[in-house]
Amino acid sequence: MTHTIRKATADDAGRLAGLAAVTFPLACPPESSPADIAAHLAATLSEENFRSYLADPGITVLVIDSDGDLRGYSMLVDRPAGDPDVAAALTALPATELSKCYVHPDHHGLGAAAELMHASLGEAAAAGARGMWLGVNSQNAKAIRFYEKSGFRKVGTKSFTLGTTVEHDFVMEQALPHPQARTDT
Ligand SMILES: CC(C)(COP(=O)(O)OP(=O)(O)OC[C@H]1O[C@@H](n2cnc3c(N)ncnc32)[C@H](O)[C@@H]1OP(=O)(O)O)[C@@H](O)C(=O)NCCC(=O)NCCS
């Protein structure tokens, strides 16, 4: 796959919603109801939702663009964690949230997710964050493994409501290098 990783623009909102509709169900526990998944997609991952994320100065969306096809995306939220369980667990501050990290299933296991993660960590560090954190469903073993491989470790738990069900997420974080710590000798 030849692709680039770039910041998303307002023009990507429709394609991001299409990609989210394919990838969000993959992150849900097997017992999640299709109705709850559809409601979550409509409420938080619609084209209109993506338009507002892309217009929010505290949010950065990175996409894997393969000749105009979006094959993955990440969403970085640069504001203090609102959830008190998360705020209490984090040690590397200020921290950016990796709020979403999704790759099209045709590209799982091929290194694309690692490239997206590398770009996401670099983007947060360049913006001055000293840590990155994320919430991942405790049953999503593949994503947890991927995040561990990417340098995250479990630091706590939080709850997440999907429709009528309360899901339990692990909170994971990693410290980011200070941009000025790089040596340019
Ligand atoms: C999470 C995601 C971005 C990772 O990308 P990927 O290309 O699949 O990741 P990788 O193949 O590099 O790593 C996955 C690891 O999990 C392992 N794995 C796969 N299935 C697994 C399972 N059921 N249980 C435990 N580990 C599993 C793989 O073997 C691999 O580890 P390894 O390299 O040590 O062998 C991608 O799978 C994805 O988009 N998933 C759907 C959406 C999602 O869950 N997003 C995260 C929401 S928080």
The ligand as an SDF file (V2000), in Angstrom:
LIG
                    3D

 48 50  0  0  0  0  0  0  0  0999 V2000
   -6.0090   -1.6180   17.1420 C   0  0  0  0  0  0  0  0  0  0  0  0
   -5.4320   -1.5560   15.7240 C   0  0  0  0  0  0  0  0  0  0  0  0
   -5.2420   -0.0920   15.3410 C   0  0  0  0  0  0  0  0  0  0  0  0
   -4.0720   -2.2550   15.7300 C   0  0  0  0  0  0  0  0  0  0  0  0
   -3.5700   -2.3760   14.4150 O   0  0  0  0  0  0  0  0  0  0  0  0
   -3.0120   -3.7690   13.8720 P   0  0  0  0  0  0  0  0  0  0  0  0
   -2.3890   -3.5400   12.5550 O   0  0  0  0  0  0  0  0  0  0  0  0
   -4.1180   -4.7410   13.9560 O   0  0  0  0  0  0  0  0  0  0  0  0
   -1.8930   -4.0510   14.9990 O   0  0  0  0  0  0  0  0  0  0  0  0
   -0.6860   -5.0740   14.9840 P   0  0  0  0  0  0  0  0  0  0  0  0
   -0.9590   -6.2280   14.0780 O   0  0  0  0  0  0  0  0  0  0  0  0
    0.5730   -4.2980   14.8050 O   0  0  0  0  0  0  0  0  0  0  0  0
   -0.6950   -5.5600   16.5060 O   0  0  0  0  0  0  0  0  0  0  0  0
   -1.7370   -6.3140   17.0360 C   0  0  0  0  0  0  0  0  0  0  0  0
   -1.1470   -7.3210   18.0090 C   0  0  0  0  0  0  0  0  0  0  0  0
   -2.2300   -7.9930   18.6680 O   0  0  0  0  0  0  0  0  0  0  0  0
   -2.0550   -9.3870   18.5050 C   0  0  0  0  0  0  0  0  0  0  0  0
   -3.3930   -9.9570   18.4890 N   0  0  0  0  0  0  0  0  0  0  0  0
   -4.2300  -10.1130   17.4570 C   0  0  0  0  0  0  0  0  0  0  0  0
   -5.3750  -10.6510   17.8730 N   0  0  0  0  0  0  0  0  0  0  0  0
   -5.2650  -10.8060   19.2060 C   0  0  0  0  0  0  0  0  0  0  0  0
   -6.1180  -11.3270   20.2100 C   0  0  0  0  0  0  0  0  0  0  0  0
   -7.3500  -11.7350   19.9280 N   0  0  0  0  0  0  0  0  0  0  0  0
   -5.6600  -11.3420   21.4820 N   0  0  0  0  0  0  0  0  0  0  0  0
   -4.4320  -10.8910   21.8030 C   0  0  0  0  0  0  0  0  0  0  0  0
   -3.5820  -10.3880   20.8800 N   0  0  0  0  0  0  0  0  0  0  0  0
   -3.9980  -10.3540   19.6070 C   0  0  0  0  0  0  0  0  0  0  0  0
   -1.2980   -9.5560   17.2250 C   0  0  0  0  0  0  0  0  0  0  0  0
   -0.6520  -10.8280   17.1850 O   0  0  0  0  0  0  0  0  0  0  0  0
   -0.3120   -8.4040   17.3440 C   0  0  0  0  0  0  0  0  0  0  0  0
    0.7200   -8.6630   18.2710 O   0  0  0  0  0  0  0  0  0  0  0  0
    2.1760   -9.1830   17.7950 P   0  0  0  0  0  0  0  0  0  0  0  0
    2.7140   -8.1830   16.7890 O   0  0  0  0  0  0  0  0  0  0  0  0
    2.9620   -9.2520   19.0480 O   0  0  0  0  0  0  0  0  0  0  0  0
    1.9540  -10.5280   17.1520 O   0  0  0  0  0  0  0  0  0  0  0  0
   -6.3590   -2.2600   14.6870 C   0  0  0  0  0  0  0  0  0  0  0  0
   -6.4270   -3.6480   14.9690 O   0  0  0  0  0  0  0  0  0  0  0  0
   -7.7650   -1.7080   14.6740 C   0  0  0  0  0  0  0  0  0  0  0  0
   -8.0340   -0.6740   14.0730 O   0  0  0  0  0  0  0  0  0  0  0  0
   -8.6910   -2.4350   15.3120 N   0  0  0  0  0  0  0  0  0  0  0  0
  -10.0880   -2.1140   15.2820 C   0  0  0  0  0  0  0  0  0  0  0  0
  -10.4190   -0.8530   16.0170 C   0  0  0  0  0  0  0  0  0  0  0  0
   -9.8960   -0.8160   17.4310 C   0  0  0  0  0  0  0  0  0  0  0  0
  -10.0620   -1.7380   18.2050 O   0  0  0  0  0  0  0  0  0  0  0  0
   -9.2770    0.3170   17.7400 N   0  0  0  0  0  0  0  0  0  0  0  0
   -8.7910    0.6010   19.0660 C   0  0  0  0  0  0  0  0  0  0  0  0
   -9.8860    1.2090   19.8360 C   0  0  0  0  0  0  0  0  0  0  0  0
   -9.3250    1.7280   21.4270 S   0  0  0  0  0  0  0  0  0  0  0  0
  1  2  1  0
  2  3  1  0
  2  4  1  0
  2 36  1  0
  4  5  1  0
  5  6  1  0
  6  7  2  0
  6  8  1  0
  6  9  1  0
  9 10  1  0
 10 11  2  0
 10 12  1  0
 10 13  1  0
 13 14  1  0
 14 15  1  0
 15 16  1  0
 15 30  1  0
 16 17  1  0
 17 18  1  0
 17 28  1  0
 18 19  1  0
 18 27  1  0
 19 20  2  0
 20 21  1  0
 21 22  1  0
 21 27  2  0
 22 23  1  0
 22 24  2  0
 24 25  1  0
 25 26  2  0
 26 27  1  0
 28 29  1  0
 28 30  1  0
 30 31  1  0
 31 32  1  0
 32 33  2  0
 32 34  1  0
 32 35  1  0
 36 37  1  0
 36 38  1  0
 38 39  2  0
 38 40  1  0
 40 41  1  0
 41 42  1  0
 42 43  1  0
 43 44  2  0
 43 45  1  0
 45 46  1  0
 46 47  1  0
 47 48  1  0
M  END
$$$$
